[in-house]
């Protein structure tokens, strides 16, 4: 199988995806460009792997942000509690935002 042709079709699929086309439309466009069935399947498989990798990278970033927010919220809550300050914003606000980011990141990592 010609790897350079497969890579060309993967790049075309990525460009079509950036334009907002769904997978069925991308398949039709690649068929119109003259892709054989084997080449088309290989290109679509590599395209799906690329999308999954991008989504996982976003998931790791979201998890990192969420964990940092949870840690900062915990530290601020401990410091504010020790000084007698109001801990509600740090305890509930930062914790809620941190949990949302972490769960969103985990969903992206799992691939749902």
Residue pairs with C-beta under 8 A, 6 or more apart in sequence:
1 38
1 39
1 42
2 39
5 39
6 39
6 42
6 43
6 46
7 46
9 30
9 33
9 35
9 39
9 40
9 43
10 43
10 46
10 47
10 50
12 29
12 30
12 33
12 43
13 26
13 30
13 43
13 44
13 47
14 47
14 50
16 25
16 26
16 29
17 26
17 47
17 51
21 29
23 44
26 44
26 47
27 40
27 44
30 40
30 43
30 44
31 40
35 43
52 111
55 108
55 111
56 108
56 109
56 111
58 105
58 108
59 104
59 105
59 106
59 107
59 108
59 109
59 110
60 105
60 109
61 105
62 101
62 102
62 104
62 105
62 108
63 101
63 102
63 105
63 106
63 109
64 105
65 101
65 105
66 97
66 98
66 99
66 100
66 101
66 102
66 103
66 104
66 105
67 98
67 102
68 98
69 94
69 95
69 97
69 98
69 101
70 94
70 95
70 98
70 99
70 102
72 94
73 90
73 91
73 93
73 94
73 95
73 98
74 95
76 87
76 90
76 94
77 87
77 90
77 91
80 86
80 87
80 90
81 87
